[in-house]
Amino acid sequence: MKESTEVWEELSAMGSSLNVISRTMPFDLPSEYFNKLPNDISLHLNQNIGVHLPESKLPFSVPNQYFEHLPKQVLHKAKQSTLNKKISFYSFYLNRKIQLAAAAVIVLMLGSTLGISLLKSKSFEGQLDKIPVQTVQDYVLQTSPYLMSNSNGNTLNTLPNQLSKTEIKQYLDETGWQ
């Protein structure tokens, strides 16, 4: 109740028009309305329209204690019945062939994907030859700890002038680069 009161106080403080709306239900039903409704509808139809409906009765009947005995009867019938159709080895063999075909397709797809990716990656020398010399020199100038700056801001190159591909490959192998 406290929250409801707080909401209405907040609406009053905001000057909302919702504050003036009554909180009581505007509609009222007589007691036992829904219990009397089917009889009232039949009475209305008989009086105003002139349609006389026959007294409704259930068209089907169920024997006494039918549902108590039903599970036992179903189990008894199930135990008595035999299989009309035997499962053939052919159906198992066909399912097995489908499974093997699906597995073969998956293996082929994986193999072709891996094969294509491995063919695209070439040898180390081929990849190294694709990199322009100027790009390698720029990278070395920017990232090499072997370059020192003198007091004028000029860089002194202390690296050897020529490195062979085998020396580069050996260095990369030793440091763990692939």
Order of alpha helices (4+ residues) and beta strands (2+ residues): alpha-alpha-alpha-alpha-alpha-alpha-beta-beta-alpha
